[in-house]
Amino acid sequence: MDDAVCCFKCGANLKKIIPSDDKVEVASTEHRTSRRFIKTSNLIFIGISVVIIIALLGIGVWYVHIKLRKPRGMIYIPAGWFWMGCSQNEKQCSKNEKPYHQVYLDAYYIDKNDVTVDEYTRCVNTGGCTAAACTGDGGDYPRNCVDWNQANVYCQWAGKQLPTEAQWEKAARGTDGRIYPWGNEWDASKACYNQGSTCPVGSYPQGASPYGVMDMAGNVWDWCSDWYGANYYANSPYMNPQGPDSGQYRVGRGGSWDGDYPSLLRSSVRDFDSPPAGDVNLGFRCVRDVSR
């Protein structure tokens, strides 16, 4: 009798300890669900990690291409839109600076400084360039007294080309339509202006453009590749404009050391001169395509 009671009681206790088939099935289902959740979470994590790695690789490729392979002495100007011309809010606009319009340019490099006397002399010494019409003010001063053709030949010798008007203006003022390279207010302390001669290139770092390009206001006018057209803006293409197909004059930009009108140093001012002109206030800088 005692053994029977014991067996009965033990059986009852075993029922409490050993789960039923239904409970085992529920636990198994929960376990499978948990494993699927963990597996899905791992896949999501792996996917996010792959995206991050690809993004980092892309940034690395950009860094190598733009930073490490950047031509010496040049500034990278990214592709994109900018405002070109003279805004209706300005009071000193000339007719040839209108209309104010947006332009898209592909990426390019531009010389940080104007081509110097020493740099141009190296081209002359190799037979690639002809001598300028004046000796210049010093080795690290801008090479003035060169006509448009001489400037164009130098840039080609250096594996570059003269900037278009649009390339020059974007490098000078950035994308926000500012009046001067440094902002919207005139400041004579930020430019080689109203001087007795040219200044060493880069003498006014506080007057640098948004991209870090020097002397885009004052020192020497920069020759551009474009033929001059007074009404060109009215019908110019909005992507990578190259200027009129022909003309009598070539464009000059930026103002110079011998000016006494601050308005001439505005980034939108368009000057022009005959290609054979090689004045003491005319210089140049070059650009290069990013793809080269």
TORKOL-866437 format. One record per residue (C-alpha): residue number from 1; residue in one letter; chain; z, x, y. Coordinates in nm, 2 decimals. Layout:
BEGIN
{vovex NUM,a,A,{Z,X,Y}} ...
//
This chain:
BEGIN
{vovex 1,m,A,{0.00,0.00,0.00}} {vovex 2,d,A,{0.08,0.28,0.24}} {vovex 3,d,A,{-0.24,0.45,0.15}} {vovex 4,a,A,{-0.43,0.13,0.23}} {vovex 5,v,A,{-0.26,0.08,0.56}} {vovex 6,c,A,{-0.33,0.44,0.64}} {vovex 7,c,A,{-0.70,0.41,0.56}} {vovex 8,f,A,{-0.72,0.09,0.76}} {vovex 9,k,A,{-0.56,0.25,1.06}} {vovex 10,c,A,{-0.77,0.57,1.03}} {vovex 11,g,A,{-1.08,0.36,1.01}} {vovex 12,a,A,{-0.99,0.18,1.33}} {vovex 13,n,A,{-0.92,0.51,1.50}} {vovex 14,l,A,{-1.25,0.65,1.39}} {vovex 15,k,A,{-1.44,0.35,1.53}} {vovex 16,k,A,{-1.28,0.44,1.87}} {vovex 17,i,A,{-1.37,0.81,1.84}} {vovex 18,i,A,{-1.73,0.78,1.70}} {vovex 19,p,A,{-1.96,0.60,1.95}} {vovex 20,s,A,{-2.18,0.32,1.84}} {vovex 21,d,A,{-2.56,0.36,1.80}} {vovex 22,d,A,{-2.62,0.18,2.13}} {vovex 23,k,A,{-2.40,0.42,2.32}} {vovex 24,v,A,{-2.57,0.72,2.16}} {vovex 25,e,A,{-2.92,0.58,2.26}} {vovex 26,v,A,{-2.80,0.53,2.62}} {vovex 27,a,A,{-2.66,0.88,2.64}} {vovex 28,s,A,{-2.98,1.02,2.50}} {vovex 29,t,A,{-3.19,0.83,2.75}} {vovex 30,e,A,{-2.98,0.95,3.04}} {vovex 31,h,A,{-3.02,1.31,2.91}} {vovex 32,r,A,{-3.40,1.28,2.89}} {vovex 33,t,A,{-3.40,1.13,3.24}} {vovex 34,s,A,{-3.19,1.42,3.37}} {vovex 35,r,A,{-3.42,1.67,3.21}} {vovex 36,r,A,{-3.73,1.50,3.36}} {vovex 37,f,A,{-3.56,1.51,3.71}} {vovex 38,i,A,{-3.48,1.87,3.68}} {vovex 39,k,A,{-3.83,1.95,3.56}} {vovex 40,t,A,{-3.98,1.75,3.85}} {vovex 41,s,A,{-3.75,1.93,4.10}} {vovex 42,n,A,{-3.86,2.26,3.96}} {vovex 43,l,A,{-4.22,2.17,4.00}} {vovex 44,i,A,{-4.17,2.06,4.36}} {vovex 45,f,A,{-3.98,2.38,4.44}} {vovex 46,i,A,{-4.26,2.59,4.28}} {vovex 47,g,A,{-4.52,2.40,4.48}} {vovex 48,i,A,{-4.33,2.45,4.81}} {vovex 49,s,A,{-4.29,2.82,4.73}} {vovex 50,v,A,{-4.66,2.86,4.66}} {vovex 51,v,A,{-4.74,2.69,5.00}} {vovex 52,i,A,{-4.50,2.92,5.18}} {vovex 53,i,A,{-4.64,3.23,5.01}} {vovex 54,i,A,{-5.00,3.13,5.10}} {vovex 55,a,A,{-4.89,3.07,5.46}} {vovex 56,l,A,{-4.72,3.41,5.47}} {vovex 57,l,A,{-5.03,3.58,5.33}} {vovex 58,g,A,{-5.24,3.41,5.59}} {vovex 59,i,A,{-5.01,3.54,5.87}} {vovex 60,g,A,{-5.03,3.88,5.71}} {vovex 61,v,A,{-5.41,3.88,5.71}} {vovex 62,w,A,{-5.41,3.77,6.07}} {vovex 63,y,A,{-5.17,4.04,6.17}} {vovex 64,v,A,{-5.38,4.31,6.00}} {vovex 65,h,A,{-5.70,4.19,6.15}} {vovex 66,i,A,{-5.58,4.12,6.50}} {vovex 67,k,A,{-5.29,4.37,6.55}} {vovex 68,l,A,{-5.36,4.67,6.33}} {vovex 69,r,A,{-5.74,4.66,6.38}} {vovex 70,k,A,{-5.73,4.58,6.75}} {vovex 71,p,A,{-5.96,4.82,6.94}} {vovex 72,r,A,{-5.78,5.08,7.14}} {vovex 73,g,A,{-5.72,4.98,7.50}} {vovex 74,m,A,{-5.83,4.62,7.45}} {vovex 75,i,A,{-5.65,4.28,7.47}} {vovex 76,y,A,{-5.71,4.00,7.23}} {vovex 77,i,A,{-5.81,3.67,7.38}} {vovex 78,p,A,{-5.77,3.38,7.13}} {vovex 79,a,A,{-6.03,3.11,7.08}} {vovex 80,g,A,{-5.98,2.78,7.26}} {vovex 81,w,A,{-6.02,2.58,7.57}} {vovex 82,f,A,{-5.94,2.67,7.93}} {vovex 83,w,A,{-5.99,2.53,8.28}} {vovex 84,m,A,{-6.27,2.70,8.47}} {vovex 85,g,A,{-6.36,2.67,8.84}} {vovex 86,c,A,{-6.16,2.55,9.14}} {vovex 87,s,A,{-5.93,2.25,9.11}} {vovex 88,q,A,{-5.96,1.96,9.35}} {vovex 89,n,A,{-5.60,2.03,9.44}} {vovex 90,e,A,{-5.69,2.37,9.59}} {vovex 91,k,A,{-5.78,2.39,9.96}} {vovex 92,q,A,{-5.99,2.71,9.95}} {vovex 93,c,A,{-6.26,2.62,9.70}} {vovex 94,s,A,{-6.62,2.72,9.76}} {vovex 95,k,A,{-6.90,2.49,9.64}} {vovex 96,n,A,{-7.02,2.74,9.38}} {vovex 97,e,A,{-6.67,2.71,9.21}} {vovex 98,k,A,{-6.71,2.34,9.14}} {vovex 99,p,A,{-6.68,2.13,8.94}} {vovex 100,y,A,{-6.35,2.21,8.78}} {vovex 101,h,A,{-6.42,2.18,8.41}} {vovex 102,q,A,{-6.30,2.28,8.06}} {vovex 103,v,A,{-6.48,2.55,7.86}} {vovex 104,y,A,{-6.43,2.65,7.50}} {vovex 105,l,A,{-6.47,3.02,7.41}} {vovex 106,d,A,{-6.47,3.20,7.07}} {vovex 107,a,A,{-6.21,3.47,7.04}} {vovex 108,y,A,{-6.29,3.82,7.18}} {vovex 109,y,A,{-6.13,4.14,7.30}} {vovex 110,i,A,{-6.14,4.26,7.67}} {vovex 111,d,A,{-6.06,4.60,7.82}} {vovex 112,k,A,{-5.70,4.60,7.94}} {vovex 113,n,A,{-5.81,4.81,8.24}} {vovex 114,d,A,{-6.13,4.87,8.43}} {vovex 115,v,A,{-6.34,5.15,8.29}} {vovex 116,t,A,{-6.20,5.47,8.45}} {vovex 117,v,A,{-6.38,5.77,8.61}} {vovex 118,d,A,{-6.28,5.99,8.31}} {vovex 119,e,A,{-6.40,5.74,8.06}} {vovex 120,y,A,{-6.74,5.70,8.23}} {vovex 121,t,A,{-6.77,6.08,8.27}} {vovex 122,r,A,{-6.75,6.12,7.89}} {vovex 123,c,A,{-7.05,5.89,7.85}} {vovex 124,v,A,{-7.24,6.10,8.12}} {vovex 125,n,A,{-7.15,6.42,7.94}} {vovex 126,t,A,{-7.29,6.30,7.61}} {vovex 127,g,A,{-7.62,6.19,7.78}} {vovex 128,g,A,{-7.55,5.82,7.72}} {vovex 129,c,A,{-7.50,5.73,8.09}} {vovex 130,t,A,{-7.63,5.84,8.43}} {vovex 131,a,A,{-7.41,5.97,8.70}} {vovex 132,a,A,{-7.24,5.72,8.95}} {vovex 133,a,A,{-7.34,5.72,9.31}} {vovex 134,c,A,{-6.99,5.86,9.42}} {vovex 135,t,A,{-6.74,6.09,9.26}} {vovex 136,g,A,{-6.46,5.83,9.25}} {vovex 137,d,A,{-6.10,5.86,9.36}} {vovex 138,g,A,{-5.96,6.03,9.05}} {vovex 139,g,A,{-5.97,6.04,8.67}} {vovex 140,d,A,{-5.76,5.74,8.61}} {vovex 141,y,A,{-5.91,5.54,8.89}} {vovex 142,p,A,{-6.17,5.27,8.83}} {vovex 143,r,A,{-6.53,5.39,8.80}} {vovex 144,n,A,{-6.69,5.24,9.11}} {vovex 145,c,A,{-7.03,5.31,9.26}} {vovex 146,v,A,{-7.22,5.20,8.95}} {vovex 147,d,A,{-7.48,4.94,8.95}} {vovex 148,w,A,{-7.51,4.65,8.69}} {vovex 149,n,A,{-7.75,4.84,8.47}} {vovex 150,q,A,{-7.53,5.15,8.45}} {vovex 151,a,A,{-7.23,4.93,8.37}} {vovex 152,n,A,{-7.43,4.75,8.10}} {vovex 153,v,A,{-7.55,5.08,7.94}} {vovex 154,y,A,{-7.19,5.21,7.93}} {vovex 155,c,A,{-7.06,4.91,7.75}} {vovex 156,q,A,{-7.34,4.93,7.50}} {vovex 157,w,A,{-7.27,5.30,7.45}} {vovex 158,a,A,{-6.91,5.21,7.38}} {vovex 159,g,A,{-7.01,4.95,7.12}} {vovex 160,k,A,{-6.92,4.66,7.36}} {vovex 161,q,A,{-7.09,4.44,7.62}} {vovex 162,l,A,{-7.02,4.32,7.97}} {vovex 163,p,A,{-6.81,4.00,7.98}} {vovex 164,t,A,{-6.96,3.67,8.06}} {vovex 165,e,A,{-6.82,3.49,8.37}} {vovex 166,a,A,{-6.63,3.26,8.14}} {vovex 167,q,A,{-6.48,3.54,7.93}} {vovex 168,w,A,{-6.37,3.72,8.25}} {vovex 169,e,A,{-6.21,3.41,8.40}} {vovex 170,k,A,{-6.02,3.31,8.09}} {vovex 171,a,A,{-5.88,3.66,8.06}} {vovex 172,a,A,{-5.78,3.65,8.42}} {vovex 173,r,A,{-5.61,3.31,8.45}} {vovex 174,g,A,{-5.52,3.19,8.09}} {vovex 175,t,A,{-5.54,2.82,8.00}} {vovex 176,d,A,{-5.33,2.65,8.26}} {vovex 177,g,A,{-5.57,2.67,8.55}} {vovex 178,r,A,{-5.35,2.90,8.77}} {vovex 179,i,A,{-5.50,3.03,9.09}} {vovex 180,y,A,{-5.41,3.40,9.06}} {vovex 181,p,A,{-5.35,3.60,8.74}} {vovex 182,w,A,{-4.97,3.59,8.80}} {vovex 183,g,A,{-4.94,3.22,8.92}} {vovex 184,n,A,{-5.03,2.99,9.20}} {vovex 185,e,A,{-4.88,3.17,9.50}} {vovex 186,w,A,{-5.04,3.46,9.67}} {vovex 187,d,A,{-4.83,3.79,9.65}} {vovex 188,a,A,{-4.97,4.10,9.81}} {vovex 189,s,A,{-4.73,4.32,9.61}} {vovex 190,k,A,{-4.91,4.23,9.28}} {vovex 191,a,A,{-5.26,4.36,9.36}} {vovex 192,c,A,{-5.45,4.66,9.49}} {vovex 193,y,A,{-5.56,4.48,9.80}} {vovex 194,n,A,{-5.63,4.58,10.16}} {vovex 195,q,A,{-5.60,4.95,10.08}} {vovex 196,g,A,{-5.78,5.26,10.20}} {vovex 197,s,A,{-5.93,5.33,9.85}} {vovex 198,t,A,{-5.91,5.22,9.49}} {vovex 199,c,A,{-5.58,5.25,9.30}} {vovex 200,p,A,{-5.51,5.40,8.96}} {vovex 201,v,A,{-5.58,5.14,8.69}} {vovex 202,g,A,{-5.27,4.94,8.59}} {vovex 203,s,A,{-5.07,5.03,8.90}} {vovex 204,y,A,{-4.96,4.67,8.94}} {vovex 205,p,A,{-4.82,4.55,8.61}} {vovex 206,q,A,{-4.64,4.27,8.78}} {vovex 207,g,A,{-4.98,4.12,8.86}} {vovex 208,a,A,{-5.10,4.12,8.50}} {vovex 209,s,A,{-5.28,3.81,8.37}} {vovex 210,p,A,{-5.11,3.58,8.11}} {vovex 211,y,A,{-5.27,3.79,7.83}} {vovex 212,g,A,{-5.16,4.13,7.99}} {vovex 213,v,A,{-5.50,4.22,8.14}} {vovex 214,m,A,{-5.46,4.44,8.45}} {vovex 215,d,A,{-5.62,4.44,8.79}} {vovex 216,m,A,{-5.80,4.11,8.75}} {vovex 217,a,A,{-5.72,4.05,9.12}} {vovex 218,g,A,{-5.81,4.34,9.35}} {vovex 219,n,A,{-5.90,4.71,9.29}} {vovex 220,v,A,{-6.27,4.66,9.22}} {vovex 221,w,A,{-6.50,4.37,9.16}} {vovex 222,d,A,{-6.60,4.35,8.80}} {vovex 223,w,A,{-6.97,4.31,8.70}} {vovex 224,c,A,{-7.03,4.03,8.46}} {vovex 225,s,A,{-7.33,3.98,8.23}} {vovex 226,d,A,{-7.44,3.65,8.38}} {vovex 227,w,A,{-7.72,3.59,8.63}} {vovex 228,y,A,{-7.58,3.41,8.93}} {vovex 229,g,A,{-7.65,3.04,8.97}} {vovex 230,a,A,{-7.48,2.86,9.26}} {vovex 231,n,A,{-7.50,2.52,9.09}} {vovex 232,y,A,{-7.46,2.65,8.73}} {vovex 233,y,A,{-7.13,2.47,8.67}} {vovex 234,a,A,{-7.29,2.13,8.72}} {vovex 235,n,A,{-7.50,2.17,8.40}} {vovex 236,s,A,{-7.34,2.46,8.21}} {vovex 237,p,A,{-7.26,2.42,7.84}} {vovex 238,y,A,{-6.90,2.36,7.76}} {vovex 239,m,A,{-6.90,2.60,7.47}} {vovex 240,n,A,{-6.95,2.98,7.52}} {vovex 241,p,A,{-7.16,2.96,7.84}} {vovex 242,q,A,{-7.38,3.26,7.90}} {vovex 243,g,A,{-7.51,3.19,8.25}} {vovex 244,p,A,{-7.86,3.11,8.37}} {vovex 245,d,A,{-8.16,3.25,8.18}} {vovex 246,s,A,{-8.28,3.44,8.49}} {vovex 247,g,A,{-8.20,3.50,8.85}} {vovex 248,q,A,{-8.20,3.74,9.14}} {vovex 249,y,A,{-7.83,3.84,9.14}} {vovex 250,r,A,{-7.56,3.93,8.89}} {vovex 251,v,A,{-7.21,3.79,8.90}} {vovex 252,g,A,{-6.91,3.99,9.02}} {vovex 253,r,A,{-6.55,3.88,8.98}} {vovex 254,g,A,{-6.19,3.96,9.09}} {vovex 255,g,A,{-6.20,4.09,9.45}} {vovex 256,s,A,{-6.14,4.45,9.55}} {vovex 257,w,A,{-5.92,4.71,9.73}} {vovex 258,d,A,{-6.11,4.67,10.06}} {vovex 259,g,A,{-6.07,4.30,10.10}} {vovex 260,d,A,{-5.85,4.14,10.37}} {vovex 261,y,A,{-5.88,3.78,10.26}} {vovex 262,p,A,{-5.64,3.68,9.98}} {vovex 263,s,A,{-5.85,3.38,9.90}} {vovex 264,l,A,{-6.12,3.62,9.76}} {vovex 265,l,A,{-5.88,3.74,9.49}} {vovex 266,r,A,{-5.84,3.39,9.34}} {vovex 267,s,A,{-5.95,3.39,8.97}} {vovex 268,s,A,{-6.21,3.13,9.02}} {vovex 269,v,A,{-6.40,3.31,9.30}} {vovex 270,r,A,{-6.76,3.38,9.22}} {vovex 271,d,A,{-6.93,3.67,9.40}} {vovex 272,f,A,{-7.28,3.81,9.33}} {vovex 273,d,A,{-7.48,4.12,9.41}} {vovex 274,s,A,{-7.82,4.27,9.34}} {vovex 275,p,A,{-7.83,4.45,9.00}} {vovex 276,p,A,{-7.93,4.79,9.17}} {vovex 277,a,A,{-7.63,4.77,9.40}} {vovex 278,g,A,{-7.36,5.04,9.33}} {vovex 279,d,A,{-7.10,4.99,9.60}} {vovex 280,v,A,{-6.76,5.16,9.63}} {vovex 281,n,A,{-6.59,4.83,9.56}} {vovex 282,l,A,{-6.79,4.75,9.24}} {vovex 283,g,A,{-6.66,4.85,8.90}} {vovex 284,f,A,{-6.65,4.69,8.55}} {vovex 285,r,A,{-6.48,4.64,8.22}} {vovex 286,c,A,{-6.62,4.55,7.88}} {vovex 287,v,A,{-6.56,4.30,7.60}} {vovex 288,r,A,{-6.61,4.30,7.23}} {vovex 289,d,A,{-6.66,4.02,6.97}} {vovex 290,v,A,{-6.37,3.99,6.72}} {vovex 291,s,A,{-6.62,3.98,6.43}} {vovex 292,r,A,{-6.74,4.33,6.50}} 
//
